[in-house]
């Protein structure tokens, strides 16, 4: 069997399309935030609502979208071991598992959403707008998880090109629809405000799901006919997904607590936090592109038991991502003021944002290391350890710093200090684990 190519060229072939496809979901949320934040009437309240609902929905999406990583790891490891044909009915069963899980979670939260939003400190007009936005956008939830399951299959097959095409179409469509539906077209379409942003996202998610289905059927040999008995790898998929589920609960607990504390400070503060958070998420998924290359190639190298190349790959993608992070920090410093104006024009909101945005930029190099190693460990199937790291980072890192900063009245800077500690904890823990477990295997 030919050795897996981990050259600079091959990594770029996987990473660049993964970067483009990875930013689709944050682009949807960021575009909604930027467009509604500039509505003439109630722009601050609309921006706050998008921030609160966006955080809640993103938490649900990324809790369940972890099955994408599990699917990718199983497929890539079997590919590396030369056992791809043995997967048989696994892809269809994995996709239906993802869809079924999403429907269960959707209906388990749908009827309690107002109480959930109140817990996140949404009240008054912000709560009303939040409900308007949520009640439309939530129906894109199963569509997104279907799309992510398909992305996981493509990644496992060492292909990030088709996910890039799908995501680019979805993001472009969402941007266009946001402007048309939120602001309207005089004489043709009435302005829909925050509801228009929700419809723009839902339509885009539906289109992405349809295109993903088309590519899956036309570009692969995967059949969506559900056949039994269950494939043996389904048991491993469920185990991986459960550990990633618990991991994501810990991850999103941190993000939701951050949003809740920002909302508690006031509507201008949650608006400023929403701006910073959307930019941070955008850069995080930008960074995640090289992590995706590490995930895809790492799983295949593990299947080959090629630990020497795995170590070389890990060093390469981490170095590349640190370069990307530094570049993003420099861009953020250069565009410091224009980025705020892109989302909102209120002087108080902008003043708060400019006083804390440097913290989001400071977090990026830590993101580069943590997210890259996180992705590689997913490809290696180390879901249990990833779960433990996130639990530790949230319980022993984020939460103590968050509430200490609240006691010290540090405001948004305190919230973002907690986020930096949280990410740094993850990076250090993963570096230690890799050095202890995988480097000693080189030469075996």
N, C-alpha and C positions, 0 to 999 in steps of 0.2 A: 504493500500500500504506500502511495506517495506521501511524504511527510507534509504536514500542514504548513502552509506558507504564512509566516508572520513578519514579512518584509514591510517596510514603510508604505510601499504602494498598496499592498493588500489591506493593511490596517485602514488606510484612507478610503479604500473602496467600500469598506464596511461602515466606517465611522461617519463619513460625510452624509450619506443617505440617512443614517440613523439619527444624526443631529437634526436634519430637516424633518424627519417623521416624528421625532421625539418632542419637538416644540409645538406640535399641532394642538394638543389639549391646552397648554398654557397660553397659546396664541388666541384660542377661543375665549378663554377667561379674560386675558389682558385686553383684547379688543372690546369685549363687552364693557369692561371697566373704563377704558379710555373714552369710548363713545358716550356711555350714559353719564360719565363724570362731567361731560361738557354740555349736558342738556341745560337749556336756559333756566328753566324752573325746576327746583329741587334736585339740582345736580349732585350736591353733597350727599343728600339722603339716598339717591339712586346709587351712587358710588359705594356708600357704606353697605347698602343692601346686596350689591353684587359681591362685595368682599366677604360678607358673612355667609351668604348662600354658596358662593364659589368655594370657600374653605370647606363647608360641610359636604357639598357634592364631591369635591376633589378627594376628600377623605374617604368617602364611600367607594369612589372609582378606584383609588390607588390601594385600598384594602383588598378589593377583589381582583384588580388587574394584576396582582402578583402571580396569579396563575399563568400569566404570559411568560414570566421568567421560569416557572416550573416546566411549562411545556417546552420552551426553548432549550432548557438544560437537558431534559430527557431526550429530545430529538437529536441535539448536537452530540451528546455522549454516545448514543447509539450509532450515529453517523461515523464518529471517530473510531468506534470499535468494530465497524463493518457489519453492523446488525440492523441497518435501517429497514430492511424488508420485514424484519420480525415485528415491527410496530403495527402492521396490518390495520386493525380497526381503531387504534388508539386516537388518531387525530379527531375523528368524528365524535367519539365518546368524550374527549377532552373539551371540545367546543360546546357540546350540549351540557356538560357539567358546568361550564362557565356561565352559560345563559340561564340555566336553572337557578344557580346560586344568586345571580343578579336579580332575578324576579322575586325570590324569597326575601332578599335584603330590601328591595324597593318597597314591597308592601309591608314589611315589618317596621318601616320608618315613616311611610307616607301619611298615615293617619295620626301621627304624633308630631308632625313637623313644626306646628306652631309652638308647641311646648319646647321643642329642641331649639328653635330660633330664639325663644325667650331666654333660655339658658345661656345662649351666646350673646345676651344683652341687646338683642334687637327689640326696640320698643317704638310705639307711636307710628309715625309715618315710615320710618325705616323698617319696622315689622311688616307694615302693609305692603310696601314695595318688595320686601324679601319674599313674602308669600306669593305675590304676583309672578315674580321671577322664577321661584322654585316650582310652582304648580305647572309650568310649561316645560321648563328645561329638564325636569326630573325624568321625563319619558325618553330622553336620549340615553339614559343610564344603561339599559340592556344592550342598546345598539353599540355603545362605546366598548362594552366588555366583549361583545362578539368580535368587533374589529380588533381589539387587543389580542384575543385568542388566535386570530388569524395571523397577526403580526408575530406572535410567539412561534407559530409553525414555520413561517418564512425565515425567522431568525435562526431557528434550529437547523434549517436547511442551508445556512450561511448566505442568506439573501436579505439585504436591507433595501434593495432598489424598489421593489413593489410597494412595501410599506411607505417609502418616501413619496412615491407617486400618489398614493391614496391620501396621505396626510396633507400633501401640498394642495391638492384639489379641495379638500375639506376646509383647510385654513383660509385659502383664497376666497372660497365661496362665503365663508362666515364673515370675513371682513366686508365684502361687498354688501351682503344682506344686512349687516349691522347698520351701515349708513342709510340704506334704503328704508328699513323698517323702523329704526329708532327715530330718525329725523323726518322720514316721509319724502315724497316727491310731490311738489305742489301741483294740484290739479289731477293727480293720479292715485297717490297712496297717502292716506292720513298718517301723521306721526303716531307711533305706538309707544314711544318712551321705553321704559325698562322691559315691557312685555315684548317689544320688537326685538330687543337683544336676546331674550330667551328663545323666541321663535327662530332667530338667525342661527343660534347654536344647535337647536333641535333639528332643523332642516339639514344643516351641515353634517351632523352626526349620522343622520339617516342616509345621506348620499355616500358618506364614507363606508358605511356598513354594506350598502348595495355594491359599491365598487370592490370592496374587499371580498365579498362573496363571488363576484365575477372572476377576479384574479385567482382566487383559490381553486375554482373549478376549471379554469382555462390554463393556468400556468403550473399546476401541480397534478399529481395523480390521486390526490385526496378525494375520497367520497364522503358525502355527508349522510349517507344511509347509516342509521344507527343499528348495529348488529351486536348480538350477545353470543357468548358470555363476555363479561368485562375483561379487557386486556390486563395482563399482570402489572403493567406499568401504571395503570389507573390508581392502584393502591399507593404507589410511590408519589404520584401526582397529588393525591389527596393529602398525604403526609406532608409533602413539601408545601402545598397550598395552605394547610392548617398552620404550619410554623410561620409562613409568610403572612398569613392572616393576623396572627398574634403580634408579629413584628410590626405590621402596618397599623394595628390598633395603637401600639405604643407610639409609633411615628406620628399618627394623626392626633393622638391625645395631646402631644406637644404643640402641634400646629393649631389645634382648636383652642387650647388654653391660651396660646399667644393671641389669637384673634379675640377671645373673650375678654382678656385683660385690656387689650387695645380698645375694644368697644366700651369697656367700663370707664375709660378715661374721657369719653365724649365722642360725638359724631365726627368732629374734625380730626381727632386722633385715629379713629378707625379708618377714616378716609385716607389719611397719610400712610397708615400701616398697609392698607390695601394697595396703594401705589407701589410701595417698597416691596411688598410681598409678591406682587405680580411680576415685577422686574426680576426679583430674586428667583422665582420659579422659572421664568423664561431662561435665565442664565443657567439655572441648575440643569434643565433639560438639554441646553446647548452643550454643557459639560458632559452630560450623560451619553453623548454620542460615542466618545472614545471608550466609555465604560461598556457600551453595547458591543463594540468590537472585541473588547476583552472578554465579555460574557460569551459571545459566539465562538471565538477561537479557543478560549480557555476550556469550555466544555468538550470541544473536539479533542484538544490536547490531552485532557484527562482520560478520555476514552482510549486514546493511543498510548497512555501511560508515558507521555513524553514530558517529563518534569523539568528537564533543562530548558526546553523551549517555553514552557509555561512560566518559568522565572524570568526569562528574557522578555516575553510578552508583557508580563506584569510591570517590569521596569519601563518598558517603552511607552505603554499607554498612560501610565502615571506621569511620566515626563511630558508627553504630549499635552495631557490635560492641564498640567500646571502652567504650561505655556498659554493655553487657551484662557485659563482663569486670569492670568496676569494681563492678557490682552483685554479681557472684558472689564477688569478693574480700571485700566487706562481709559477705555471708551466711556465707562461710567463717570469718571472724573471729568473728562472733556465735555460730556453731555449732561453734567450734573443738573443744571437749571432747565434745559429743554425737556428732559425726561419728566420732570414734575409738571411742567406746563402742558405736556401731551395729555395728561390725565385729568387735570383740574386747574381752574383759574382763580379759585378762592385764595385770598392772601394768607389767611390764617392756616389753611390746610397746607399751602406751599411752605410757609414758614416752619411748621412742624416737620414736614417732610425733609426740607433742606437741613434741618438740625439733627437728623438721625440717619439719613440715607448712607452716609459713609460706613455705618455699621454693616449694612447689607453687602457693600463692596468688600469690606474686610473679611467677610465670611467666605468669599469665593475660593481662595486657595485651599481652605479646609474642605470645602465642597468637592474640589477636584480630587483630592486624595480619598475622601470618604466614599464618594459616589463611584469612583473607578473601582476601588477595592470591593465595594458592595456588589457591583455588577459582576466582577470576576468570581466572587464567592457564590453568587447565584448560579453561574455557569458550572461551578464545581459541585453544586448540589448541597452546599453548606447552609441549608436553611435553618437548622436548629441553632447554629452558632450566631447567625444573623439575627434571629429572634432574641437570643440572650443579650446580644450587644445593644439592640434597640431598647430593650427593657431596661438595661443598666444605664444607658445614656439618658433615658427619660426620667427614670426614678432617682438616680444618683447624681445626674448632671443638670438636666434642664429644670426640673421642678424646684429643687432647692434654690438655684440661682434666680429663677423667675420670682419666687415669693420673697426671697431676700431683697431683690431689687425693688419689689413692690413696697416692702417695709421701709426701704431707703428712699422711696419716692423718686426713682430714676426714670419713670415714664417709659416711653418707647425705647430709649437707649437701653434700659434695663431688660426689656423683653428681648431685644436683639442680642444683648450680651448672653442671655440664656440660650438663644439659638446657636450662637457661635460655640459656646461650651459643649452643647449637645452634638454638634457636627464634629468638633475636634475629638471628643471622646470616642466616637465611632471610628474615625480615621486611625487613631492610635491603637485601639483594640484589634482592628483588622490587620494592621501591619504586624503586630506581635504574633497573631495567630498564623499568618502566612509564613513568617520566618521560622516558627517552631514546628509547623507541620509539613510544609511542602519543600522548603529548601533542603532539609535532610534527605529527601527522597531522590534528589538529583544524583544520577549515576547508578540508581537501582535498576 
